[in-house]
Amino acid sequence: MTTVDATTRSPLVVACLRITDLHPEVDLLTGAVTRDGLGVGLSPADAAALEHALRIAEAWTGRVVVVAAGPRYIVPVLREVVALGAAVVRIPYGDDASDHGQAAELAGDEHGLARAVAAALIPFGTPDLVVCGDHSVDRGTGAMPAFLAHELGAAQALGLVALTAERAGQTSGPTLIAERRLDAGWRERLRVPIPAVCSVEGAGVRLRRAPLSGALAAGSAVIASAPATTTTTHGTDGGADSWADNQSGSVHIGATRAFEPRTRVRPAPDSADPRIRLLALTGALVAHDPPTVIGPVGAAEAADALIGFLVRHGYLDGPPTPPAPPTPPAPIDPGDR
């Protein structure tokens, strides 16, 4: 593996997430914990950490890498993160075989897990910023960000309610402006130098929605797994996920914008009267089709109605041509057998 040169690379922002079942079932008699894959997701604190990482990467024109430790059942959630434009690395943790290694995960050493996260980031280079949730829904200790700051040799600012990027000055590099909640309604404002590890509360921001193109591309994305040597528990990963093949794809995060239709050439108004020309340009003199409710119909009928609308309004030149049916194979001559 090669390490990215810090003098030539773009800023690297890392979101360290804890993905687990948000509503596990606990047996009141035995204390056994049962998790359901349908309940796995991001806690409010982890969702806020990811949104902060995306915003700061946009401000710095940098890259975003998401690191999450957990068994294979967290892969669907990581695909949703990929749809937002971030590179994702999963650290095998817990019991990958049964997906119910709750006891092993909770008994694990968070300092050892911080070392595993730091080792997983080596191929990407030294991060400028690592953003974590202030505490996870299962452990609740909040010690992981401090351990990670120690492993990375970075400054730390924990329990924040706001985190914004400050542009670099003439004599200093970029810094962060952070706010921490205090008693009696007071706020503490900090200027945090980079590299830094920050933990944020699950308040004040809402995780953005993925664009359609990102959601479609994430369906076939391969979630890279860190080498087993970086894990600290008995979990192993024997799947086909490739680690080295996924390190070359650096992700650039840019600002999103609303969809804009393609520009169309319209004929100039014939009248020389400015008022008539304005009415013609705005379409006030054109009889528009009234809204039409189609349905309930099947998927094929709804698709035909949508394509017809696009053709009538000039977005498509004509209905798409269906693909030709496949050619049936030639019959086999009995004498050739």
Secondary structure by P-SEA (a helix, b strand, c coil): ccccccccccbbbbbbccccccbbbbcccccbbbbbcccccccaaaaaaaaaaaaaaaaacbbbbbbbbccccaaaaaaaaaaabbbbbbccccccccccaaaaaaaccaaaaaaaaaaaacccccccbbbbccccccccccaaaaaaaaaacbbbbccccbbbbbcccccccbbbbbbbbbccbbbbbbbccccbbbbbccccbbbbbbcaaaaaaaccbbbbbcccccccccccccccccccccccbbbbbbbbbcccccbbbbbccccccaaaaaaaaaccccccccccccccccaaaaaaaaaaaaaaacccccccccccccccccccccccc
